[in-house]
Amino acid sequence: MEVVVVNGVATKQQQEKTGLVKLKCSVQNYDWGRIGYDSRVARLFEKNSDGVQIDDRKHYAEFWIGTHVSGPSFLSDSDNVSLKSFIMQNHEVLGHVIVDKWGHDLPFLLKVLSVGRSLSIQAHPDKELAELLHKLQSNVYKDGNHKPEMALALTEFEALCGFISSEELDDVLESVPEIKEVVGNTYADDRQNGEVKDGRVLQSIFTKLMSVDREAISKALSRLTSRLINEEATRRLTSKEELVLKLEKQYPNDVGVLAALFLNHVKLEPGDGLYIGANEPHAYLYGECIECMAASDNVVRAGLTPKYMDVKILCSMLTYKQGLPDILKGVSINPYVRRYTPPFEEFEVDRCALDQGASVVFPALPGPSVFVVISGEGSMLTSSSEDIVTEGVALFAPAGTEIRVTTESELHLYRAGVNNKVLMNH
């Protein structure tokens, strides 16, 4: 049986006798999640929780692996011991690099998402704004951390992400009269050579749209949807127009439906990734994904949601950068592992897909990792333990733990850890 090393060779000092820690993880039942067993999150949660009954009328949106207070993981052999308290009592499991830089906690949070309908149009604050919002409204903004994030598609996956280009924006303002009626002549005096060129103009237009009263939005959406339905009989609608009709059914009279026209509509294939920095507008629309982020739950919302919205904060915090986001394909570490490294220090993600009879080694690292098994069956071997792993198993790997993964069938899992560039620089 061939053994493949993921990235480098563990040093003798790193090969400590440290075992993996199996975890019981939290689930979030947000309204946009898929229902019952249609949700991968529900199926993972059921297996992870040793047969917790799944309610086939309930929405299962997110499966969390980490230490965040809003959805903590617990040691599977002790319901009373959280992963956070385990780490607090055993600082060495983080490694000195992590403790020196982030203190006695995991700096990242790993999730699985099952998206049945659109999430809110939202952005995540940078660290300075997060600290301020947490101080002012701790009941809404649960922590003082920033939340850069990355999504890796498990299925075909759709999202809105970032603002469309100047040329596309100019086209929207010319070809969608309902938008023009709502924002008025906000942009007319600032056009250059027939195109909206200046980010400040975009900010002015977007802020005007998001601040219009609900009655005006309702009338504009009614006219827009009626027009599109009529035109559908004589021409093929664009994918963005089809999206508008879909979103309007999900969130009637919501300004977010019009705001979607200003954002890039991105479609990912399984294995594609997308990263989203602080203060960038986005909304996941449909599909299932792995999501990793800095350990935060801060969200500023302004559309496509019944939840608390803070339009003023959102419109003031956005970068207003325009153009398509980068689609990540990952870097091949070996035949079985692809690594996705965003431009954020807190995390990176490895996607591991083992064929029948294959084996791979994850070397000991100066920082911790968490793993989640998406499908299949195999074993994970360290110098001091061996764990049989199947769908729904989640594990914490302390710093300095070399792990050999083998499978007799097939195995699909993900590993999240601190960005390798941070670890290698120490």
ABEGO torsion letter per residue (X at the ends): XBBBBABEBBBAAABBBBBBBBBBBBBBBBAABBBEAABAAAAAAAAAAGGBBBBAABBBABBBBEABAABBBBBAABAABBAAAAAAABAAAAEAAAAAAAEBBBABBBBBBBBABBBBBBBBBBAAAAAAAAAABAAABABABBBBBBBBBABBBBBBBEBBBAAAAAAAAAABAAAAAAAEAAAAAABBGGBBABAAAAAAAAAAAAABBAAAAAAAAAAAAAAAAAAAAABBBBAAAAAAAAAAAABBGBAAAAAAAABBBBBBBBGBBBBBBBGBBBBBABEBBBBBBBBBABBBBAEGBABBBBAAAAAAABAGBBEBBBBBAEBBABAABBBBBBABAABBBBBBBBBBGBBBBBBBBABBBBBBBABEBBBBBBAABBBBBBBGBBBBBBBGBBBBBBBABBBBBBBBBBBAAAAAAX
